[in-house]
Amino acid sequence: MPAGTAKAIKPTRPTKPTSLWQQSLKRLLQNKVATFGMIYLLFMFLFCFIGPYFSPYLTEKTNVAMMNRPPSMAHWLGTDNLGRDVLTRLMLAGRISLTVGIASMALSVVIGALLGAISGYYGGLVDQVIMRFADVLMTIPGLPLLIILGAILSDLKVPSDYRIYIVMLMLALISWPGLTRLIRSQILTLREQEFMQAAEVLGLRDRRKILNHLLPNTIPLLLVASTLSIAGAILSESVLSYLGLGVVPPTPTWGNMMDAANSLLDFEKRPWLWIPPGFAIFSTVIAINLLGDGLRDALDPKMK
């Protein structure tokens, strides 16, 4: 072999293997629609949680002289029927709506994942009890049930400071059965895999098998389901607040902001009172659904 040939050949460095999470993130970022949804949600979080600190109207003092003013340089989205800045209230309302959606989702995921894992792992009587209870809850329409519970809270005159936590709990209690069924079906497949047979041979406790081996393998499914459930929780909270049965003033939410503009005069002459919260609900739910669809495609092992 000529000496020049030996010099031309360079040893190739072994490529660093990428993890499944890195591959999934790469596929997610290649999805332009899902990336747009993720960027928009990041903007909405910054807008709602950090934006109010840059507003000179954070105290939300009423100003009778500035009632129902149209958008101007001083008030970019106008003022409401108490003279408060609509833009500032929109940001503060977003805090509550997003917090309710995320908190109720987290609680429903914890309940649904644990019950689904227990049901799928043990089977038998435990499975029958959990699944039949979930079936009963799924036969009850969610929105009418929420309206009834909201009316009960109104009759009991629960303070507005506590209603937000009760609404979170209500939304979580009606959303866990569907997730439980999904996790149960996944656990039924996972418990027959080789790694679970190895865990059985090692004599691991049932709690460790469920928490350390079974549930971590359902994380992709939990991510997709939880992302989509946030959108449903925001819509449900908005409907309840719009009907006056959810979070009530003075605590602002996107739903009760729209409820405040419920007259024909407001609808025709003062669109700045109801269009901003309506657009915020619409755009946030659409962005969450776009991100959820992207996560489903990125985390699906059958996708290339």
C-alpha positions as CSV (number, residue, x, y, z in Angstrom):
1,M,0.0,0.0,0.0
2,P,1.5,3.4,-0.9
3,A,2.5,5.6,2.0
4,G,0.2,8.4,0.8
5,T,-2.8,6.1,1.0
6,A,-2.2,5.3,4.6
7,K,-2.1,8.9,5.5
8,A,-5.4,9.6,3.7
9,I,-7.4,7.1,5.7
10,K,-8.5,8.7,9.0
11,P,-10.1,6.7,11.8
12,T,-13.8,7.4,12.2
13,R,-15.0,8.3,15.6
14,P,-17.9,6.3,17.0
15,T,-21.1,8.2,16.9
16,K,-22.7,9.0,20.3
17,P,-25.9,7.1,20.6
18,T,-29.0,9.2,21.2
19,S,-31.6,8.3,23.8
20,L,-35.3,7.8,23.0
21,W,-36.2,11.1,24.6
22,Q,-33.7,12.9,22.4
23,Q,-35.1,11.3,19.4
24,S,-38.6,12.1,20.4
25,L,-37.7,15.8,21.1
26,K,-36.1,16.0,17.6
27,R,-39.2,14.6,16.0
28,L,-41.3,17.1,18.0
29,L,-39.2,20.0,16.9
30,Q,-39.4,18.9,13.3
31,N,-43.2,19.2,13.5
32,K,-43.7,22.9,12.7
33,V,-47.3,23.0,13.8
34,A,-46.6,21.4,17.2
35,T,-43.5,23.7,17.7
36,F,-45.8,26.7,17.0
37,G,-48.2,25.5,19.7
38,M,-45.4,25.0,22.1
39,I,-44.0,28.5,21.5
40,Y,-47.4,30.1,21.7
41,L,-48.0,28.4,25.1
42,L,-44.6,29.6,26.4
43,F,-45.6,33.1,25.3
44,M,-49.0,32.8,27.0
45,F,-47.3,31.6,30.3
46,L,-44.9,34.6,30.2
47,F,-47.8,36.9,29.3
48,C,-50.0,35.7,32.2
49,F,-47.5,35.1,35.0
50,I,-44.9,37.8,34.3
51,G,-46.8,40.4,32.2
52,P,-48.9,41.8,35.1
53,Y,-45.7,43.0,36.9
54,F,-45.1,45.4,34.0
55,S,-48.6,46.9,34.2
56,P,-49.3,50.1,36.0
57,Y,-52.8,48.9,36.8
58,L,-51.9,45.8,38.8
59,T,-53.8,47.1,41.9
60,E,-57.1,46.9,39.8
61,K,-58.6,49.9,41.5
62,T,-62.0,50.9,40.3
63,N,-62.2,54.2,38.4
64,V,-65.8,55.4,37.7
65,A,-64.5,58.1,35.4
66,M,-62.9,55.5,33.1
67,M,-65.8,53.1,32.9
68,N,-66.2,51.3,29.5
69,R,-63.6,53.3,27.7
70,P,-62.5,52.0,24.3
71,P,-58.9,50.9,23.6
72,S,-56.4,53.8,23.7
73,M,-52.7,54.4,24.3
74,A,-53.2,54.4,28.1
75,H,-55.4,51.3,28.0
76,W,-54.5,49.1,25.1
77,L,-57.6,46.9,25.4
78,G,-59.9,49.5,27.0
79,T,-61.5,49.4,30.4
80,D,-64.4,47.4,31.8
81,N,-67.6,48.5,33.6
82,L,-65.7,49.4,36.7
83,G,-62.9,51.3,35.0
84,R,-60.3,48.6,35.3
85,D,-57.7,47.9,32.6
86,V,-58.9,45.0,30.5
87,L,-55.4,44.0,29.4
88,T,-54.2,43.6,33.1
89,R,-57.3,41.7,34.0
90,L,-56.8,39.4,31.0
91,M,-53.3,38.6,32.2
92,L,-54.5,38.0,35.8
93,A,-57.4,35.9,34.5
94,G,-55.0,33.8,32.5
95,R,-53.1,32.9,35.7
96,I,-56.2,31.5,37.2
97,S,-57.5,29.7,34.1
98,L,-54.1,28.1,33.4
99,T,-53.5,27.2,37.0
100,V,-56.9,25.5,37.3
101,G,-56.2,23.6,34.1
102,I,-52.7,22.4,35.1
103,A,-53.7,21.7,38.7
104,S,-56.8,19.7,37.8
105,M,-54.8,17.8,35.2
106,A,-52.0,16.9,37.6
107,L,-54.5,15.7,40.2
108,S,-56.5,13.6,37.6
109,V,-53.2,12.1,36.3
110,V,-52.1,11.0,39.7
111,I,-55.5,9.5,40.5
112,G,-56.0,7.9,37.1
113,A,-52.5,6.6,36.7
114,L,-52.4,5.0,40.2
115,L,-55.9,3.4,39.9
116,G,-55.2,2.3,36.3
117,A,-51.9,0.7,37.3
118,I,-53.4,-1.1,40.4
119,S,-56.3,-2.3,38.3
120,G,-54.2,-3.6,35.5
121,Y,-51.6,-5.2,37.7
122,Y,-53.8,-7.0,40.2
123,G,-56.8,-7.8,38.1
124,G,-59.6,-9.9,39.5
125,L,-61.9,-8.3,42.1
126,V,-59.7,-5.2,42.4
127,D,-60.0,-4.6,38.7
128,Q,-63.7,-5.2,38.7
129,V,-64.4,-2.7,41.5
130,I,-62.2,0.1,40.0
131,M,-63.4,-0.3,36.5
132,R,-67.1,-0.5,37.4
133,F,-66.8,2.6,39.4
134,A,-65.0,4.3,36.5
135,D,-67.8,3.1,34.2
136,V,-70.4,4.6,36.4
137,L,-68.7,8.0,36.4
138,M,-68.2,7.9,32.6
139,T,-72.0,7.3,32.1
140,I,-72.7,10.7,33.8
141,P,-72.4,13.7,31.5
142,G,-69.5,15.8,32.7
143,L,-70.8,19.3,32.1
144,P,-74.3,18.8,33.6
145,L,-72.6,17.3,36.7
146,L,-70.2,20.3,37.0
147,I,-73.2,22.7,36.6
148,I,-75.0,20.8,39.5
149,L,-72.0,20.9,41.7
150,G,-71.4,24.6,40.9
151,A,-75.0,25.4,41.8
152,I,-74.5,23.6,45.1
153,L,-71.4,25.7,45.8
154,S,-73.4,28.9,45.0
155,D,-76.2,27.9,47.3
156,L,-73.7,27.2,50.1
157,K,-72.2,30.6,49.5
158,V,-68.6,29.3,49.4
159,P,-66.1,32.2,49.4
160,S,-64.5,33.0,46.1
161,D,-61.0,32.4,47.6
162,Y,-61.9,28.8,48.2
163,R,-64.0,28.1,45.1
164,I,-60.9,27.9,42.8
165,Y,-59.6,24.9,44.8
166,I,-63.0,23.2,44.8
167,V,-63.3,23.8,41.0
168,M,-59.9,22.1,40.5
169,L,-61.0,19.1,42.6
170,M,-64.3,18.9,40.7
171,L,-62.6,18.9,37.3
172,A,-60.1,16.3,38.4
173,L,-62.8,14.0,39.8
174,I,-64.7,13.8,36.5
175,S,-61.7,13.4,34.3
176,W,-59.7,10.5,35.8
177,P,-61.9,7.5,34.6
178,G,-60.9,7.9,31.0
179,L,-57.2,8.1,31.9
180,T,-57.6,5.1,34.2
181,R,-58.8,2.9,31.3
182,L,-55.9,4.0,29.1
183,I,-53.3,3.2,31.8
184,R,-55.0,-0.1,32.6
185,S,-54.8,-1.3,29.0
186,Q,-51.1,-0.3,28.9
187,I,-50.3,-2.1,32.2
188,L,-52.0,-5.3,31.0
189,T,-49.5,-5.4,28.1
190,L,-46.5,-4.3,30.1
191,R,-46.9,-6.8,32.9
192,E,-46.3,-9.7,30.5
193,Q,-43.0,-8.3,29.2
194,E,-39.6,-9.9,30.0
195,F,-38.5,-7.1,32.4
196,M,-41.5,-7.8,34.6
197,Q,-40.7,-11.5,34.7
198,A,-37.2,-10.5,35.8
199,A,-38.6,-8.3,38.5
200,E,-40.8,-11.3,39.7
201,V,-37.7,-13.5,39.9
202,L,-35.8,-10.9,41.9
203,G,-38.7,-10.9,44.4
204,L,-39.5,-7.2,44.2
205,R,-42.4,-5.8,46.1
206,D,-45.6,-5.0,44.2
207,R,-45.3,-1.3,45.1
208,R,-41.8,-1.2,43.6
209,K,-42.9,-3.0,40.5
210,I,-45.8,-0.6,39.9
211,L,-44.0,2.7,40.7
212,N,-40.5,1.9,39.5
213,H,-41.1,-0.4,36.5
214,L,-44.7,-0.2,35.2
215,L,-45.7,3.4,35.5
216,P,-42.4,4.9,34.1
217,N,-43.2,2.9,30.9
218,T,-46.5,4.7,30.6
219,I,-45.0,8.2,30.7
220,P,-45.3,8.9,26.9
221,L,-49.0,8.1,27.1
222,L,-49.4,10.2,30.3
223,L,-47.7,13.2,28.6
224,V,-50.1,13.1,25.7
225,A,-53.2,12.5,27.8
226,S,-52.3,15.1,30.3
227,T,-51.6,17.7,27.6
228,L,-55.0,17.2,26.1
229,S,-56.8,17.2,29.4
230,I,-55.5,20.7,30.2
231,A,-57.4,22.0,27.3
232,G,-60.6,20.3,28.5
233,A,-60.1,21.6,32.0
234,I,-59.7,25.2,30.8
235,L,-62.8,24.9,28.7
236,S,-64.8,23.4,31.5
237,E,-63.7,26.1,34.0
238,S,-64.5,28.8,31.4
239,V,-68.0,27.4,30.9
240,L,-68.6,27.2,34.7
241,S,-67.3,30.7,35.3
242,Y,-69.3,32.1,32.3
243,L,-72.4,30.6,33.9
244,G,-71.5,32.1,37.3
245,L,-71.0,28.7,38.8
246,G,-67.2,28.5,38.9
247,V,-64.7,31.0,40.1
248,V,-66.6,34.2,40.8
249,P,-65.5,37.9,40.9
250,P,-63.5,39.6,42.1
251,T,-61.1,36.7,41.2
252,P,-60.8,37.1,37.4
253,T,-60.9,34.2,34.9
254,W,-61.4,34.2,31.2
255,G,-64.8,32.8,31.7
256,N,-66.2,35.3,34.1
257,M,-64.7,38.1,32.1
258,M,-66.9,37.0,29.2
259,D,-69.8,36.7,31.7
260,A,-69.4,40.3,32.7
261,A,-70.1,41.4,29.1
262,N,-73.4,39.6,28.9
263,S,-75.7,42.4,27.7
264,L,-76.7,43.2,24.2
265,L,-75.1,46.7,24.5
266,D,-71.8,45.2,25.5
267,F,-71.9,42.7,22.7
268,E,-72.6,45.3,20.0
269,K,-70.9,48.4,21.3
270,R,-68.1,47.1,23.6
271,P,-66.4,44.2,21.8
272,W,-63.2,44.8,23.8
273,L,-64.9,43.4,26.9
274,W,-65.5,39.9,25.5
275,I,-63.3,39.4,22.4
276,P,-59.9,39.3,24.3
277,P,-60.9,36.6,26.8
278,G,-62.7,34.7,24.1
279,F,-59.7,34.8,21.8
280,A,-57.4,33.8,24.8
281,I,-59.5,30.7,25.5
282,F,-59.7,29.8,21.8
283,S,-56.0,30.3,21.0
284,T,-54.8,28.6,24.2
285,V,-56.9,25.5,23.7
286,I,-55.9,25.2,20.0
287,A,-52.2,25.5,20.9
288,I,-52.5,22.8,23.6
289,N,-54.3,20.5,21.1
290,L,-51.6,21.2,18.5
291,L,-48.9,20.4,21.0
292,G,-50.7,17.3,22.2
293,D,-51.0,15.9,18.6
294,G,-47.3,16.6,18.1
295,L,-46.4,14.8,21.3
296,R,-48.5,11.8,20.3
297,D,-46.7,11.6,17.0
298,A,-43.3,12.1,18.5
299,L,-43.7,9.6,21.3
300,D,-45.4,6.9,19.2
301,P,-42.8,4.1,18.7
302,K,-44.4,3.1,15.5
303,M,-43.6,6.5,13.9
304,K,-40.4,6.8,11.9
